[in-house]
Amino acid sequence: MTRSLVQNQFGANAAAYATSDVHARGESLAMLVAMSAPRPEWVGLDVATGAGHMALAFSPHVAHIIASDITEEMLAEARALAHKGGHSNIETSLARAERLPFPDQTFDFVCCRLAAHHFLDVAAFVSEAVRVLKPGGTFALVDNVSPDATTSPGLDRDALRTAGIVYNQFEKLRDPSHGRALTMAEWVELVADAGLEITGREFVVKEMAFGPWVQRMACDAATVARLTAMLDRSPDNGRGGLVAFLMPRDHAGDVWFSLREMLLVARKSN
Ligand SMILES: C[S@@+](CC[C@H](N)C(=O)[O-])C[C@H]1O[C@@H](n2cnc3c(N)ncnc32)[C@H](O)[C@@H]1O
């Protein structure tokens, strides 16, 4: 079978995700667990688990969790971290988000963190998540979002539109397997259209250091130079909306910028 862009990108860089601060220690891990109010008898599925950090965060609070991903190298990292931490209630499964290999109504919760912007068909993923949830089950999502009026109240409509397009180009340049980060408003509509009732919604600002961010995807020097140019803060760089959204600044010998993570929890009806 031909490997997809996602499998090539993440397969080659899997180990960096196991230790990445943003992934292993991000504040959205504990927040999403708290917002989901897990119960000890719950059985869940973590979609696009990467090195398994979301599954590891849920593990002490639930009975069992399947950590799934399309990239085998990532699942190997997840198994190693679960084993190292003594999380014996985590198992792994090779699975594509848009076509989950599980029967209808299997899980009490389905979670997915920092991955949906890679999916080829986000609506198919949400529909699959709803299908495999039991009635009354919980859908819990974290993803980077594109700018909209909620995340960036200072930007007018045109600036938001431009910033959204350029932000996704910026991400795609660093990681060709990036698809598109939806806005919070788009997520709300998608989740509601799938018949889920939203019970909680938050967003957090995530501070990113440029150096580790490009190293995690092993960007070459030319790509690093183009990404650096996109963060140019001079007023005539033609990317005003992007700079207003990412707010690049010098800090501790690196350039830092801000991303927005949306946390959304929703319930399937009984
Ligand atoms: C940034 S990493 C995951 C982060 C992880 N969930 C966490 O919280 O640390 C993104 C993951 O999405 C997986 N992925 C991308 N597209 C996928 C798809 N269509 N189905 C399943 N997994 C996918 C990649 O293999 C990769 O492991």
The ligand as an SDF file (V2000), in Angstrom:
LIG
                    3D

 27 29  0  0  0  0  0  0  0  0999 V2000
    0.3670   16.0100   15.8890 C   0  0  0  0  0  0  0  0  0  0  0  0
    0.1550   14.3120   15.8570 S   0  0  0  0  0  0  0  0  0  0  0  0
   -0.9520   13.8510   17.1240 C   0  0  0  0  0  0  0  0  0  0  0  0
   -0.9850   14.4920   18.4050 C   0  0  0  0  0  0  0  0  0  0  0  0
   -1.5760   13.6890   19.5190 C   0  0  0  0  0  0  0  0  0  0  0  0
   -2.9930   13.4040   19.3270 N   0  0  0  0  0  0  0  0  0  0  0  0
   -1.3300   14.4510   20.8050 C   0  0  0  0  0  0  0  0  0  0  0  0
   -2.2820   14.9030   21.4260 O   0  0  0  0  0  0  0  0  0  0  0  0
   -0.1540   14.5880   21.1660 O   0  0  0  0  0  0  0  0  0  0  0  0
   -0.9930   14.0540   14.5230 C   0  0  0  0  0  0  0  0  0  0  0  0
   -1.2860   12.5750   14.2940 C   0  0  0  0  0  0  0  0  0  0  0  0
   -2.4010   12.4660   13.4110 O   0  0  0  0  0  0  0  0  0  0  0  0
   -2.2220   11.2500   12.6920 C   0  0  0  0  0  0  0  0  0  0  0  0
   -3.1450   11.3040   11.5500 N   0  0  0  0  0  0  0  0  0  0  0  0
   -3.1550   12.2220   10.5690 C   0  0  0  0  0  0  0  0  0  0  0  0
   -4.1590   11.9680    9.7140 N   0  0  0  0  0  0  0  0  0  0  0  0
   -4.8090   10.8640   10.1820 C   0  0  0  0  0  0  0  0  0  0  0  0
   -5.9580   10.1460    9.7580 C   0  0  0  0  0  0  0  0  0  0  0  0
   -6.6430   10.4930    8.6680 N   0  0  0  0  0  0  0  0  0  0  0  0
   -6.3580    9.0970   10.4970 N   0  0  0  0  0  0  0  0  0  0  0  0
   -5.6800    8.7400   11.6200 C   0  0  0  0  0  0  0  0  0  0  0  0
   -4.5880    9.3770   12.0700 N   0  0  0  0  0  0  0  0  0  0  0  0
   -4.1570   10.4420   11.3640 C   0  0  0  0  0  0  0  0  0  0  0  0
   -0.7390   11.2740   12.3480 C   0  0  0  0  0  0  0  0  0  0  0  0
   -0.2580   10.0090   12.0040 O   0  0  0  0  0  0  0  0  0  0  0  0
   -0.1480   11.8090   13.6410 C   0  0  0  0  0  0  0  0  0  0  0  0
    0.2420   10.7670   14.4970 O   0  0  0  0  0  0  0  0  0  0  0  0
  1  2  1  0
  2  3  1  0
  2 10  1  0
  3  4  1  0
  4  5  1  0
  5  6  1  0
  5  7  1  0
  7  8  2  0
  7  9  1  0
 10 11  1  0
 11 12  1  0
 11 26  1  0
 12 13  1  0
 13 14  1  0
 13 24  1  0
 14 15  1  0
 14 23  1  0
 15 16  2  0
 16 17  1  0
 17 18  1  0
 17 23  2  0
 18 19  1  0
 18 20  2  0
 20 21  1  0
 21 22  2  0
 22 23  1  0
 24 25  1  0
 24 26  1  0
 26 27  1  0
M  CHG  2   2   1   9  -1
M  END
$$$$
